[in-house]
């Protein structure tokens, strides 16, 4: 078995009960949903044009560079916040996490159907609108309203700053465990 239901607990979905959607206001949530909408558009266009190599490249780049490298890292603090004050922010982050992962699984399904069906079976309790089988689900649709250039610019600037700080830290031989003050 590739995944167990407990893996999603490690992704901080423990305690997440999908009820009424909460508004997505955090820049990192808006950023990833904007990038996801563009991905849906691009993968759909590549599929319709039979450019299968582009599909794999785009899905790989989004999954690792946007979703895993940055989105999960940017929301780590919110996902671990169990305070009453942080509950709404945490739920918005969890909701976005589930939405993005579910859409990614639908986009990846034609490429790796058995893996995506298995992963989706474990995600289903957190995604009540998900069908019984991915192969029967509708293809994701590009939502132009989800495109958010302001959120993309804000988060992209943050990513650039973090990347630059890591480069400086590495070049200076400063341990990642050592706290540093940066002036921007």
KANORVEN-V135771 format. One record per residue. N is the residue number from 1. RES is the residue in one letter. BURIAL is 1 if it has 24 or more other C-alpha atoms within 12 Angstrom, else 0. Layout:
N RES BURIAL
N RES BURIAL
//
This chain:
1 X 0
2 X 0
3 X 0
4 X 0
5 X 0
6 X 0
7 X 0
8 X 1
9 X 0
10 X 0
11 X 1
12 X 1
13 X 1
14 X 0
15 X 0
16 X 1
17 X 0
18 X 1
19 X 0
20 X 0
21 X 0
22 X 0
23 X 0
24 X 1
25 X 0
26 X 1
27 X 1
28 X 1
29 X 1
30 X 1
31 X 1
32 X 1
33 X 1
34 X 1
35 X 1
36 X 1
37 X 1
38 X 1
39 X 1
40 X 1
41 X 1
42 X 1
43 X 1
44 X 1
45 X 0
46 X 0
47 X 0
48 X 0
49 X 0
50 X 0
51 X 0
52 X 0
53 X 0
54 X 0
55 X 1
56 X 1
57 X 0
58 X 1
59 X 1
60 X 0
61 X 0
62 X 1
63 X 1
64 X 0
65 X 0
66 X 1
67 X 1
68 X 0
69 X 0
70 X 1
71 X 1
72 X 1
73 X 0
74 X 1
75 X 1
76 X 1
77 X 0
78 X 1
79 X 1
80 X 1
81 X 0
82 X 0
83 X 0
84 X 0
85 X 0
86 X 0
87 X 0
88 X 1
89 X 1
90 X 1
91 X 1
92 X 1
93 X 1
94 X 1
95 X 1
96 X 1
97 X 1
98 X 1
99 X 1
100 X 1
101 X 1
102 X 1
103 X 1
104 X 1
105 X 1
106 X 1
107 X 1
108 X 1
109 X 1
110 X 1
111 X 0
112 X 0
113 X 0
114 X 0
115 X 0
116 X 1
117 X 1
118 X 0
119 X 1
120 X 1
121 X 1
122 X 1
123 X 1
124 X 1
125 X 1
126 X 1
127 X 1
128 X 0
129 X 0
130 X 1
131 X 0
132 X 0
133 X 1
134 X 1
135 X 0
136 X 0
137 X 0
138 X 0
139 X 1
140 X 1
141 X 0
142 X 0
143 X 0
144 X 0
145 X 0
146 X 1
147 X 1
148 X 1
149 X 0
150 X 0
151 X 1
152 X 1
153 X 0
154 X 0
155 X 1
156 X 0
157 X 0
158 X 0
159 X 0
160 X 0
161 X 0
162 X 0
163 X 0
164 X 0
165 X 0
166 X 0
167 X 0
168 X 0
169 X 0
170 X 0
171 X 0
172 X 0
173 X 0
174 X 0
175 X 0
176 X 0
177 X 0
178 X 0
179 X 0
180 X 0
181 X 0
182 X 0
183 X 0
184 X 0
//
